[in-house]
């Protein structure tokens, strides 16, 4: 590479107008960064913004997806270290890849957790993910189609099923508050043993 110790103002201006960052121009032309910034400021040019910083969260989501047969979409990006759920870092925060897929399909933020209800674990196909109310609605419909009866307003322990009622993927209704109590008792018995 040729030595550009005395790079001309015109060379620096051409590089700035090409949208290159100050650090890259200074390294390539072997000039001081302060000189490049001074010329940029004299011309009233904006500071270079990395393209990745201007990409929308949906664009970033698409970068890490891989279509699979059956309409499924595999996540190829970052995952939660504890649950292995697909994550996307954007705007200095972690976002659920499934929640982004839900927003792409519906145009609104999800209510509760978003999960794939298609049988493929961690699928992020927009058509396959549902938020908590959507999952309940779909599962209630399945329950009725299979001849199940209407859901009760209160469980046997008098918990309000509008708040605590859940429907499993197979259409079976259960109370989340009762399930948590049973799980806590089971854990206490295991800990005591």
CORHU-V802192 format. One line per field, one symbol per residue. ss: DSSP state (H for helix, E for strand, C for the rest). burial: + if it has 16 or more other ideal C-beta (glycine too) atoms within 10 Angstrom, else -. A space follows every 50 residues. Layout:
ss: ???
burial: ???
//
This chain:
ss: CCCCCCCCHHHHHHHHHCCCCHHHHHHHHCCCHHHHHHHHHHHCCCCCCC HHHHCCHHHHHHHCEEECHHHCEEECCCECCCCCCEEEEECCEEEEHHHH HHHHHHCCCCCCCCEECCCCCCCCCCCCEECHHHHHHHHHHHHHHCCCCC CCCECCCCCEHHHHEEECCCCCEEEHHHHHHHHHHHHHHHHHC
burial: ------+----++-++---+++--++--+-+---++--++---------- ---------++--++------++-+---------++++-+----++++++ ++++-----+---+++-+-+-+++++-++++--+++--++--+------- +---+---+-+--++++---+-+-+-+----------------
//
